[in-house]
Amino acid sequence: MIAGSKGPRVFYLFLRHYQKIAGILETELREQGLTPGQYTVMSALQRFEPCTSAEIARKEKMTAQSMGEKLATLESKGLIERNYIGKNRRDLMVRRTDQGIEIQKECDSKVLAAEQRYMSSLPEEERDHFLEQLRYLYLIQK
């Protein structure tokens, strides 16, 4: 069906939605001083902390250099801290600070409201089905 379908290609549509969503996220996160990439790292830390920079880079499919840059910025803002745990000086563990946790909660609230606005034109049953399909596609493409 997709190969012979008329209209925009699937990847084109995904890309256009990504661009819209990135713009929405930039607007919603601006007041808290985060970029969408920094917010993504904070959200990953919420799930995996404490963890090393390398661990979180792997889990988020980012290069170590890109992750290091994002972490350095978040640390300079006081939103994360990096500390050695135990005697192993190779494992510099990353975790959110209390300020980082609070900022992330504010961001989560704004992002959730933006998501609801973005998806509100779909009837709830169709929205749930669409989200199931997106999750499925994400999981099988890893």
C-alpha positions as CSV (number, residue, x, y, z in Angstrom):
1,M,0.0,0.0,0.0
2,I,2.7,2.5,0.9
3,A,4.9,1.9,-2.1
4,G,2.1,2.7,-4.5
5,S,0.3,5.3,-2.5
6,K,-0.3,8.8,-3.7
7,G,0.6,11.9,-1.7
8,P,3.6,12.6,0.5
9,R,6.0,9.8,1.4
10,V,5.9,8.3,5.0
11,F,9.4,9.6,5.9
12,Y,8.6,13.0,4.5
13,L,5.5,13.2,6.8
14,F,7.6,12.0,9.8
15,L,10.2,14.6,9.1
16,R,7.6,17.4,8.8
17,H,6.1,16.3,12.1
18,Y,9.5,16.2,13.7
19,Q,10.2,19.8,12.5
20,K,6.9,21.0,14.0
21,I,7.4,19.1,17.2
22,A,11.0,20.5,17.6
23,G,9.7,24.0,17.2
24,I,6.9,23.4,19.8
25,L,9.5,21.9,22.2
26,E,11.9,24.9,21.7
27,T,9.1,27.3,22.6
28,E,7.8,25.3,25.6
29,L,11.3,24.7,27.1
30,R,12.7,28.2,26.5
31,E,11.4,29.7,29.8
32,Q,13.3,27.0,31.7
33,G,16.4,27.5,29.7
34,L,16.6,24.1,28.1
35,T,16.9,22.9,24.5
36,P,15.0,19.9,23.3
37,G,18.3,17.9,23.3
38,Q,19.0,18.9,26.9
39,Y,15.5,18.0,28.0
40,T,15.9,14.6,26.3
41,V,19.1,14.0,28.4
42,M,17.3,15.1,31.6
43,S,14.4,12.7,30.8
44,A,16.9,9.8,30.2
45,L,18.6,10.6,33.5
46,Q,15.3,10.3,35.2
47,R,15.0,6.7,34.0
48,F,18.6,5.6,34.4
49,E,20.3,7.7,37.0
50,P,22.8,7.3,38.5
51,C,24.8,6.3,35.4
52,T,27.9,7.1,33.5
53,S,28.1,9.5,30.6
54,A,28.9,6.5,28.3
55,E,26.0,4.5,29.5
56,I,23.5,7.3,28.9
57,A,25.0,8.0,25.5
58,R,24.6,4.4,24.4
59,K,21.0,4.2,25.7
60,E,20.1,7.5,23.9
61,K,22.0,6.6,20.7
62,M,24.2,9.7,20.9
63,T,28.0,10.0,20.5
64,A,30.1,10.3,23.6
65,Q,31.2,13.7,22.5
66,S,27.7,15.0,22.0
67,M,26.6,13.6,25.3
68,G,29.6,15.1,27.0
69,E,28.8,18.6,25.6
70,K,25.2,18.3,26.7
71,L,26.2,17.2,30.2
72,A,28.7,19.9,30.5
73,T,26.1,22.5,29.7
74,L,23.6,21.0,32.1
75,E,26.2,20.9,34.8
76,S,27.1,24.5,34.3
77,K,23.4,25.3,34.8
78,G,23.4,23.4,38.1
79,L,20.9,20.8,36.8
80,I,23.1,17.8,37.0
81,E,26.2,16.7,39.0
82,R,28.9,14.2,38.2
83,N,30.6,12.4,41.1
84,Y,32.7,9.4,41.6
85,I,31.0,6.6,43.5
86,G,33.2,4.2,45.4
87,K,36.9,3.8,44.7
88,N,36.7,3.2,41.0
89,R,37.9,6.5,39.6
90,R,36.8,5.5,36.0
91,D,33.1,5.6,36.8
92,L,32.0,9.3,37.0
93,M,28.4,8.9,37.8
94,V,25.8,11.5,36.5
95,R,22.6,12.4,38.3
96,R,20.2,15.3,38.4
97,T,20.4,17.9,41.2
98,D,17.3,19.0,43.2
99,Q,17.2,22.0,41.0
100,G,17.4,19.8,37.9
101,I,14.5,17.6,39.1
102,E,12.3,20.7,39.7
103,I,13.1,22.2,36.3
104,Q,12.4,18.9,34.7
105,K,9.0,18.6,36.4
106,E,8.1,22.1,35.1
107,C,9.2,21.1,31.6
108,D,7.4,17.7,31.8
109,S,4.2,19.6,32.6
110,K,4.6,22.0,29.7
111,V,5.6,19.2,27.3
112,L,2.6,17.0,28.3
113,A,0.2,20.0,27.7
114,A,1.8,20.6,24.3
115,E,1.5,16.9,23.4
116,Q,-2.2,16.9,24.3
117,R,-2.8,20.1,22.2
118,Y,-0.9,18.6,19.3
119,M,-2.8,15.3,19.3
120,S,-6.2,16.8,20.3
121,S,-7.6,16.8,16.7
122,L,-7.6,13.0,16.7
123,P,-10.5,11.2,18.4
124,E,-9.2,9.5,21.6
125,E,-9.6,6.0,20.2
126,E,-7.7,6.8,17.1
127,R,-5.0,8.6,19.2
128,D,-4.5,5.6,21.3
129,H,-4.2,3.3,18.3
130,F,-1.8,5.8,16.6
131,L,0.4,5.8,19.7
132,E,0.4,2.0,19.9
133,Q,1.5,1.8,16.3
134,L,4.3,4.4,16.9
135,R,5.6,2.5,19.9
136,Y,5.5,-0.7,17.9
137,L,7.4,0.8,15.0
138,Y,10.0,2.2,17.4
139,L,10.5,-1.1,19.2
140,I,10.9,-3.2,16.1
141,Q,13.3,-0.8,14.4
142,K,16.0,-0.9,17.1
